[in-house]
């Protein structure tokens, strides 16, 4: 399991990158992180992976959680494409 509670990160005073982020990913679940350039996606993954230390809140990860990483999106519809479920 991967969990974030009230996760926050700032690059310096007055430069918040993330604030009050919360989620839980149970075994077998997939989580996609999408957003505009500069919205904090890479920062979020670095916090969950333990590369950065949060300035607020906490993350927790069980050993069984496996790898945390990123995968670039391949060619396809742009951000304006509708999601279908």
C-alpha positions in Angstrom: 0.0 0.0 0.0 1.1 3.6 -0.7 -0.5 6.3 1.3 -0.2 10.1 1.5 -1.8 12.2 4.2 -2.0 16.0 4.1 1.2 15.9 2.0 2.8 19.2 1.3 6.1 20.4 -0.3 7.6 23.9 -0.9 10.7 24.8 -2.7 11.2 27.7 -0.4 9.2 30.4 1.5 6.3 31.4 -0.7 6.9 28.7 -3.3 4.5 25.8 -2.5 4.5 23.0 -5.0 1.9 20.8 -3.3 -0.5 21.3 -0.5 -2.9 19.0 1.4 -2.5 16.0 -1.0 -4.1 12.8 0.2 -4.6 9.4 -1.4 -4.2 5.6 -0.8 -3.3 3.0 -3.4 -4.0 -0.5 -2.3 -2.2 -3.6 -3.7 -3.4 -4.4 -7.3 -4.5 -0.8 -7.9 -3.0 1.6 -10.5 -2.8 5.3 -10.0 -2.3 7.8 -12.9 -1.0 11.2 -12.1 -1.9 13.8 -14.8 -1.8 17.5 -14.9 -0.3 20.6 -16.7 3.4 21.3 -16.8 4.6 22.6 -13.5 1.6 21.3 -11.5 3.7 19.1 -9.2 3.4 15.6 -10.7 7.2 14.8 -10.6 7.4 16.4 -7.1 4.6 14.1 -5.9 6.4 11.0 -7.2 9.7 12.1 -5.7 8.0 12.5 -2.3 6.4 9.1 -2.5 9.7 7.5 -3.6 11.5 9.2 -0.7 13.8 11.3 -2.9 12.4 14.5 -1.4 11.3 15.1 2.2 7.8 16.6 2.6 7.5 20.0 4.3 4.1 18.8 5.7 2.1 15.7 6.0 3.5 12.2 5.5 3.8 9.3 3.1 3.9 5.6 4.0 4.7 2.6 1.8 4.7 -1.0 2.6 7.4 -3.3 1.3 4.9 -5.0 -0.9 4.1 -1.8 -2.7 6.7 -2.4 -5.3 8.4 0.2 -7.5 7.4 3.8 -7.7 8.3 5.4 -10.9 7.1 7.3 -13.9 6.2 6.4 -17.4 6.1 8.9 -20.2 2.9 9.1 -22.1 3.2 7.9 -25.7 1.7 9.4 -28.8 -2.0 9.7 -28.6 -4.8 12.2 -27.9 -3.8 15.4 -26.3 -5.0 16.7 -22.9 -8.3 17.9 -24.4 -9.4 14.3 -25.2 -12.3 13.0 -23.2 -11.8 10.2 -20.8 -14.0 7.2 -21.4 -14.8 4.6 -18.8 
